[in-house]
């Protein structure tokens, strides 16, 4: 059974998620860029050159979704596909990085987001902002661990059940069309 304080927290997270989605949609319209693309652009700006598998892992989406979103960025000129060039790496592996246009675009989105956040949190002290970020990160980490632990338990249960029966049923997979949550840079 969920305790009252936990329910209050869940309600607050739901409200924050809705507001975050609304802001993402607003920025998406203003920038004429799909919301999912913004998340991928910010990820590439923050992490640099990544493989499609890395992108899928970071955004918690299926490989096909990451590949489709990446192709859209490449087609729009915001990203480019490359090959790993570091010594000792598999040169067959394709990676993705921001193009010059992508770097310029993400810099412009950061300026807009920073202006919006300055306006929204103008009456908050730096200490209040830091404390809020600390609490939100703790909540995200806690939920993330619980989600991963639950997925591991489901996977282990599926593997055990597969051993006990024939034919083997596949483990549950991420929804291919799932859209990543917009995470501000």
C-alpha positions in Angstrom: 0.0 0.0 0.0 1.3 3.5 -0.9 1.6 5.9 2.0 0.1 9.4 1.9 3.6 11.1 1.6 4.5 8.8 -1.2 1.2 9.6 -3.0 1.9 13.3 -2.6 5.3 12.8 -4.1 3.9 10.8 -7.0 1.3 13.5 -7.7 4.1 16.2 -7.6 6.2 14.2 -10.1 3.2 13.8 -12.4 2.5 17.5 -12.3 6.2 18.3 -13.0 6.2 15.8 -15.9 3.1 17.4 -17.4 4.6 20.9 -17.1 7.9 19.7 -18.5 6.1 18.2 -21.5 4.2 21.5 -22.1 7.4 23.5 -22.0 9.1 21.0 -24.3 6.1 21.3 -26.7 6.3 25.1 -26.5 10.0 25.2 -27.2 9.5 22.6 -30.0 7.0 24.9 -31.7 9.1 28.0 -31.2 12.2 26.3 -32.6 10.3 24.4 -35.3 12.0 21.2 -34.1 10.3 18.0 -32.9 10.5 17.6 -29.1 12.2 14.2 -29.3 14.9 15.8 -31.6 15.6 18.4 -29.0 16.3 15.7 -26.4 18.7 14.0 -28.8 20.4 17.2 -29.8 21.0 18.1 -26.1 22.2 14.6 -25.4 24.8 14.8 -28.3 25.8 18.3 -27.1 26.4 17.0 -23.6 27.9 13.6 -24.3 29.6 14.2 -27.7 30.0 11.4 -30.3 27.8 8.4 -29.5 26.8 5.1 -31.1 23.1 4.4 -31.8 23.2 1.9 -29.0 24.6 4.5 -26.6 21.8 6.9 -27.7 19.1 4.3 -27.2 20.5 3.5 -23.7 20.7 7.2 -22.6 17.2 8.0 -23.9 15.8 4.6 -22.7 14.3 3.8 -26.1 14.4 0.9 -28.6 17.3 0.9 -31.1 14.9 1.5 -33.9 13.6 4.7 -32.3 17.1 5.9 -31.7 18.1 5.1 -35.3 15.0 6.9 -36.7 15.5 10.0 -34.5 19.2 10.1 -35.5 18.4 9.8 -39.2 16.0 12.7 -38.9 18.7 14.8 -37.3 21.2 13.8 -40.0 18.7 14.5 -42.8 18.0 18.0 -41.2 21.7 18.7 -41.2 22.0 18.9 -37.4 24.1 15.7 -37.0 26.5 13.6 -39.0 27.4 10.0 -39.0 31.1 9.1 -38.5 33.3 6.1 -37.8 35.2 5.6 -34.6 38.8 6.6 -35.2 40.4 6.1 -31.8 43.2 3.5 -31.7 41.9 0.1 -30.6 38.2 0.7 -31.5 36.2 -1.2 -34.0 36.3 1.0 -37.1 33.1 -0.6 -38.5 31.0 1.0 -35.7 29.1 4.1 -36.8 28.8 7.0 -34.5 26.8 10.2 -34.5 27.9 13.7 -33.5 26.5 17.2 -33.9 27.3 19.0 -37.1 28.3 22.6 -37.1 24.6 23.5 -37.8 23.6 21.2 -34.8 26.1 22.9 -32.5 24.8 26.3 -33.5 21.2 25.2 -33.1 21.8 23.7 -29.7 23.6 26.8 -28.6 20.6 28.9 -29.6 18.2 26.5 -27.8 20.4 26.8 -24.7 20.1 30.6 -24.8 16.3 30.4 -25.1 16.1 27.8 -22.3 18.4 29.8 -20.0 16.3 32.9 -20.6 13.1 31.0 -19.8 14.6 29.5 -16.7 15.9 32.8 -15.5 12.4 34.3 -15.9 10.7 31.3 -14.2 13.2 31.0 -11.3 14.0 34.7 -11.0 12.8 34.9 -7.4 14.6 31.7 -6.3 18.0 32.0 -4.6 20.9 29.9 -6.0 20.7 27.8 -2.8 17.0 27.1 -3.4 17.7 26.1 -7.0 20.6 23.8 -5.9 18.4 22.2 -3.1 15.6 21.6 -5.6 18.0 20.0 -8.1 19.5 17.8 -5.4 16.0 16.5 -4.4 14.9 16.0 -7.9 18.1 14.1 -8.8 17.6 11.9 -5.7 14.0 11.1 -6.7 15.1 10.3 -10.2 18.0 8.1 -9.0 15.7 6.3 -6.6 13.0 5.7 -9.2 15.7 4.7 -11.8 17.1 2.1 -9.4 13.7 0.7 -8.7 12.9 0.6 -12.4 16.1 -1.2 -13.2 15.7 -3.6 -10.2 12.2 -4.4 -11.3 13.2 -4.9 -14.9 16.0 -7.2 -13.7 13.6 -9.2 -11.6 11.2 -9.5 -14.6 14.0 -10.5 -16.8 15.2 -13.1 -14.3 11.7 -14.4 -13.9 11.2 -14.6 -17.7 14.6 -16.5 -18.1 13.6 -19.0 -15.3 10.2 -19.5 -16.9 11.8 -20.0 -20.3 13.9 -22.8 -18.8 10.8 -24.5 -17.4 8.6 -24.4 -20.5 8.7 -24.9 -24.2 8.5 -22.9 -26.4 10.4 -20.1 -24.9 8.6 -16.7 -24.7 10.7 -13.6 -25.4 11.4 -11.2 -22.6 9.3 -8.0 -22.6 10.9 -5.2 -24.7 10.7 -1.4 -24.6 7.9 0.0 -26.6 9.4 0.8 -30.1 7.5 4.1 -30.4 8.2 5.4 -26.9 9.2 9.0 -26.9 12.0 10.0 -24.6 11.4 12.4 -21.7 12.8 15.8 -22.5 15.7 16.5 -20.2 17.0 20.0 -20.2 20.7 20.3 -20.9 
